[in-house]
């Protein structure tokens, strides 16, 4: 008796079914720049470089991490796709690059077309929110490699910026101010600690008019369109995406070593989830700010003269934005960031 691929745990038919299920969501992200459709050996994109003097391609890649464990347990997979896109496009926008296209990679032990459909629906939604085209991806069925019902998902984006418009932190100066854009929650970092503090048997407990699990699963906020809108009207000296490493690691990445960021604690609304995490973990403030976004998903450094019109523009776009600190010259022995 012969043994085929299906006997080994790989169902090619379900792969075909998954492609048909995701086709509509994928095509909803396409504009005239996309060449061809899904199913080819490579995603093709013809960027519009008219008006640019020196177009620079900017790439970013990331995954979702152990936040996936909540998606498995709650059997909710669409929001995870948004996280995957957000972690990539929020990085490339830090240099002012508009995301052009996105590709995903989904690996699972047993392919479930309906599950894949949910994941890709979220990825497509993240692409629509960021203006990126979903031009391709890969779904890998790997029997015995993942537990039943589990998977991993990662993504890759390419953006573009004209070199004269690139945001590289070189314009930062003493007296600049720091704008914080509110996060939607924990986003996609620190979940190994979160899951240690709140095991699965706590995820159905009530929390903030929802459950703890659903609160933690809230997708990462995407800031691309808001940042691009501000760039059209104002000069942004530096941008930092607050991801793994929190405030302490990420904000200093945005400006030269001779400066220090002074962060005013309490100058923005703090999500109650961070209060719960700190109360449960007994972590001090330094550890919290070095692990989590603490309610701020992205910061912009701008001139003091521009603070009011930029805040007004961000709020018109639906962002909860606050002035959270300022930049000063850094003296010998001082850290690149401090809190007051």
HELIX and SHEET records of a PDB file:
HELIX    1   1 UNK A   12  UNK A   27  1                                  16    
HELIX    2   2 UNK A   65  UNK A   67  5                                   3    
HELIX    3   3 UNK A   68  UNK A   74  1                                   7    
HELIX    4   4 UNK A   78  UNK A   92  1                                  15    
HELIX    5   5 UNK A   93  UNK A   95  5                                   3    
HELIX    6   6 UNK A  113  UNK A  130  1                                  18    
HELIX    7   7 UNK A  163  UNK A  165  5                                   3    
HELIX    8   8 UNK A  191  UNK A  197  1                                   7    
HELIX    9   9 UNK A  200  UNK A  202  5                                   3    
HELIX   10  10 UNK A  212  UNK A  216  1                                   5    
HELIX   11  11 UNK A  224  UNK A  233  1                                  10    
HELIX   12  12 UNK A  246  UNK A  250  1                                   5    
HELIX   13  13 UNK A  251  UNK A  254  5                                   4    
HELIX   14  14 UNK A  272  UNK A  281  1                                  10    
HELIX   15  15 UNK A  285  UNK A  289  1                                   5    
HELIX   16  16 UNK A  304  UNK A  306  5                                   3    
HELIX   17  17 UNK A  307  UNK A  316  1                                  10    
SHEET    1   A 2 UNK A  34  UNK A  35  0                                        
SHEET    2   A 2 UNK A  44  UNK A  45 -1                                        
SHEET    1   B 4 UNK A  55  UNK A  63  0                                        
SHEET    2   B 4 UNK A 151  UNK A 162 -1                                        
SHEET    3   B 4 UNK A  98  UNK A 108 -1                                        
SHEET    4   B 4 UNK A 133  UNK A 141  1                                        
SHEET    1   C 6 UNK A 238  UNK A 241  0                                        
SHEET    2   C 6 UNK A 296  UNK A 302 -1                                        
SHEET    3   C 6 UNK A 177  UNK A 182 -1                                        
SHEET    4   C 6 UNK A 321  UNK A 329 -1                                        
SHEET    5   C 6 UNK A 259  UNK A 263 -1                                        
SHEET    6   C 6 UNK A 337  UNK A 339  1                                        
SHEET    1   D 2 UNK A 206  UNK A 207  0                                        
SHEET    2   D 2 UNK A 210  UNK A 211 -1                                        
END                                                                             
